[in-house]
Amino acid sequence: MNYAGGDFHLASGSPAINAGSPTFAPPIDLDGNARPSGAADDIGAYEYGASASGQTLTFWEKDSEAGTTSGYWYKQALVDGVVVWESDVTADGTAWQSHSVAINPAGSSFDLQFRLISKAGVSNYPISFNVDDVAINGAVIANAGFESTTGWTYAENKAAFTGAYDTAFHGGAKSYKLSYPGATTSAAGDASTVTQTLAN
């Protein structure tokens, strides 16, 4: 924000991002962009990351959890470290689903990331999260369908995770799978990611 200049758009890292309530939030911000553009509405008149550029991230995903034990594992998509999409693994079954998310990356390049993250410690909760057929208008994604072993970088902050090209797929013959075993207790913040830096 730039209070002195009268600019009330949120800056990267603002605590107001994804901290608002949808109860009285209008469906668009003062720039005419759809709300929310991330995991939740932002506090304030302008939605951070709303797609003034007209770019849309689309992808297919599925997870292995069909139960109702919610509040532990979450699937996320991030642009430059900011969550632009999130879902509890219990929210939507185990079938492939498509998502479209408005994004507004800054600069000439940006990081696109998919993450499996624990938000509360839990044991005996094996989980996997598959991603496939990723697209962003105006950006070229190498190996967008995960058909080869190029273009993406895997990382984890706990050795129990695995990341691998998987034969479960939406399109083509493969997808990318992030997974965690039930035999190892997780802690809040445990996460694995698959990332690609894209030119904008």
N, C-alpha and C positions, 0 to 999 in steps of 0.2 A: 504494500500500500504506500501511497504517497499523499499523506494528509494535506501537506502544504500546497501541493499542486492540484488537489481535488480529485486525485485518482484513487478510487476505492477498490480496484481489482486486487485480488489476493496474490501475494508473492509465494513462490515455492517455499514449502516448509511451514507455512502459516498454520497455527493451531486451529484456525477456523475451517480448514479444509476437511470435508467429510464429518463435521462436528454439528451440523444443523439438524433440525427436526423437519420431517416432511409434513407435519400437521398443518401449518399455515403457509408453507412455502409455495409460491406460484410455480407453474410448470415451466416457465421460462425466466431467464434473468434479464437485467436491464439492457443487455446487448442483444437480446432476442435468442439466446442460446438455450437449449433444452437443459432442464435440471432433473435429477442430478446427472453430472457427467462422470462421477466417480462412484465410490461405494455407497455414499450417502449425500444428502444435500449439504452445501456449504453454508456457513453463517455469513450473512451479508447480501448485498444487492447483486453481486457478480459471482458466477460459478467458476471456480478455478479449473482450468483445463478444458472448458467448454470449447467446442470446435468452431472457432471463428474462421479457421482455414478450410472448413468443410471436409476434413479428413475423418474417416471412419475405420476403426479396427473391427474386422470380422474374423471369427474363428469358431471352430467346433471343439467341444470338449465333453468328457464324461468322467465319472468317478466310480469307485467300486462300492460305495456305501448306500445300502438300501434301507438302513435302519433309522431310528429316531433319536439317537444319542447325539444331540447337537451341542454347539458351543466349543468344540475342540479343534477340528480340522477345517481349514478354509482353502478354497481355490482362488487364485488372484491373477489378474493381468495388470502389469505396471508399465508406465511410460516414464522414463527417466527417474525411476524410483518412486513415483507417485501411483498409488492404486487407482486404476480407472474402472476396474470391474472386480467384484468379489462375490463369492457364494459359499455358504456353509455346505459341506459335502452331503448333508442330509436333506438339503432343500429341494432337490430336483431329480431324484431317482438315479438310475444307472445307465440310461440310454444316451446316445449321442444327441447333443443339443447345440444349436447355433446361437451366437450372440453377436450383436453389433453395438459398438460403443463409440461415441463421438470423442475424438482426441484432438489436442492442439499442441503438438510438440514444438518446443522452441529451438532455434538454432538450425544449423545445416545438417546436424546428425542427432540421433537420439537412440536410447536403449529401449528395446521392447523385451519384456520379460514375463514369463509365466512362473508362478510360485505356488508351492504347496506349503502351508504354514500351520503350525500348531499355536493356538491362542490360549490353551490351558493344558497343563500336564495331564496325561492319561496313559493307562496301560491296557494291554489286550485290545488294541484298536488298530488293526492293520488297515492301511488306506493306500489307494493309488488314484492318480489324476492324469488322464490322457488329453493331449492337445493335438489338433490336426487342422489342415487347410486354413492357414492364417493368411489374411490379406489386409492391406491398407491402401486405399486409393492415394495415388501420388508418391508411393514409396515402393521400391523393389526389395522383396524379401527373398534371400537365397534359401533354397530348400524349404519353401513354405509348406509343403506337404510332408516333410520329414521322410522323404523317400531314400535319401542317402545320409551319410554321416558327416555332412559339411554344413557350415553356416551358423550353427548354434553352439553355445558354450554352456556346459553344465557346472553347477556349483552347489555346495551344501555347507551348512555350518555344524553338522553332526554326522559322524561316519555311518550311522545306521541307515541313512537314506540311500536310495539308488535312483539313477536316471539312465534311461536306455530307450533306444528305438524299439518300438513294440509292434507286434503283428496284429494287434487289435487296431482297426482303422476306420475312419469315416470315408475317406476317398483314397484312391491309390492302393498301396499295399502295407503302409506303415503309419504310425503316429509316434509321438514322443510321450513317454510315461515317467512321471515322478512318483515314487512310492516310499512307504515307510512300513517296517514290520511290526506286527502286534507284540512280538516278544520283548521289544525294547520300549521302556516307558519314555514318553516324550515330555518335554518341558515347554512352557510358553516361549515362543520365539524360535523354536527349532524350525528350520525351513530348508527347502531345496529349490533351485531355480534352473531354468533354461533361458538363455539370453542371446539376443542378436543386436548388434549396433547397425542402425539403418541410416542411409542418407536421406535427407528430407528435401 
